[in-house]
């Protein structure tokens, strides 16, 4: 995103833009919203999450990031094929 800003494609960029873009694309990649929220350390406001659930969800977060990794690698591979053609 910063490269696109520096190249004049978009006028400005912030960390919030990056977080919002990741949240949207990770959803497209199939990462569940609950896991996206946990990866981004969003506060979960329900009683169970605040008071009782002490699990850190690290295996679920890792699985979500592995899904994200596969998604990004497939986008990069498609781009490489497009450039090679």
NULUMKOL-412583 format. One record per residue (C-alpha): residue number from 1; residue in three letters; x, y, z. Coordinates in steps of 0.02 Angstrom, whole numbers, plus 50000, padded with zeros to 5 digits. Example, Ala and Ser with C-alpha at 12.3 -4.5 7.8 and 13.67 -1.06 7.14 Angstrom:
# residues 2
<1 'ALA' <50615 49775 50390>>
<2 'SER' <50684 49947 50357>>
END
This chain:
# residues 85
<1 'UNK' <50000 50000 50000>>
<2 'UNK' <50141 50120 50039>>
<3 'UNK' <50222 50078 49871>>
<4 'UNK' <50058 50119 49784>>
<5 'UNK' <50051 50284 49879>>
<6 'UNK' <50232 50323 49832>>
<7 'UNK' <50192 50284 49649>>
<8 'UNK' <50044 50403 49652>>
<9 'UNK' <49913 50266 49631>>
<10 'UNK' <49826 50312 49795>>
<11 'UNK' <49840 50481 49883>>
<12 'UNK' <49871 50422 50061>>
<13 'UNK' <49881 50267 50169>>
<14 'UNK' <49873 50231 50356>>
<15 'UNK' <49896 50081 50468>>
<16 'UNK' <49706 50078 50485>>
<17 'UNK' <49693 50057 50296>>
<18 'UNK' <49811 49910 50305>>
<19 'UNK' <49712 49827 50446>>
<20 'UNK' <49548 49854 50354>>
<21 'UNK' <49618 49785 50192>>
<22 'UNK' <49688 49633 50280>>
<23 'UNK' <49522 49602 50369>>
<24 'UNK' <49428 49607 50204>>
<25 'UNK' <49551 49500 50104>>
<26 'UNK' <49571 49373 50245>>
<27 'UNK' <49382 49352 50241>>
<28 'UNK' <49394 49323 50053>>
<29 'UNK' <49529 49195 50089>>
<30 'UNK' <49408 49101 50203>>
<31 'UNK' <49475 49150 50374>>
<32 'UNK' <49325 49155 50492>>
<33 'UNK' <49280 49325 50565>>
<34 'UNK' <49306 49267 50744>>
<35 'UNK' <49483 49212 50702>>
<36 'UNK' <49518 49373 50605>>
<37 'UNK' <49460 49470 50759>>
<38 'UNK' <49572 49367 50871>>
<39 'UNK' <49723 49385 50754>>
<40 'UNK' <49698 49574 50759>>
<41 'UNK' <49677 49569 50949>>
<42 'UNK' <49504 49646 50943>>
<43 'UNK' <49417 49646 51110>>
<44 'UNK' <49274 49523 51117>>
<45 'UNK' <49136 49599 51222>>
<46 'UNK' <49025 49451 51262>>
<47 'UNK' <49020 49388 51442>>
<48 'UNK' <49095 49220 51399>>
<49 'UNK' <49247 49295 51311>>
<50 'UNK' <49278 49426 51444>>
<51 'UNK' <49254 49319 51598>>
<52 'UNK' <49268 49134 51564>>
<53 'UNK' <49361 49091 51404>>
<54 'UNK' <49547 49085 51444>>
<55 'UNK' <49601 48988 51289>>
<56 'UNK' <49727 49088 51186>>
<57 'UNK' <49668 49019 51018>>
<58 'UNK' <49846 49006 50954>>
<59 'UNK' <49816 48846 50852>>
<60 'UNK' <49664 48927 50771>>
<61 'UNK' <49760 49088 50738>>
<62 'UNK' <49903 48991 50659>>
<63 'UNK' <49782 48895 50549>>
<64 'UNK' <49704 49060 50496>>
<65 'UNK' <49874 49133 50453>>
<66 'UNK' <49920 48974 50357>>
<67 'UNK' <49761 48996 50255>>
<68 'UNK' <49808 49179 50228>>
<69 'UNK' <49983 49126 50172>>
<70 'UNK' <49911 49005 50043>>
<71 'UNK' <49792 49140 49980>>
<72 'UNK' <49931 49269 49958>>
<73 'UNK' <50047 49143 49875>>
<74 'UNK' <49910 49097 49751>>
<75 'UNK' <49883 49282 49709>>
<76 'UNK' <50070 49305 49683>>
<77 'UNK' <50079 49150 49573>>
<78 'UNK' <49935 49213 49465>>
<79 'UNK' <50022 49382 49448>>
<80 'UNK' <50185 49298 49399>>
<81 'UNK' <50094 49197 49264>>
<82 'UNK' <50008 49353 49202>>
<83 'UNK' <50173 49446 49187>>
<84 'UNK' <50257 49298 49101>>
<85 'UNK' <50121 49289 48968>>
END
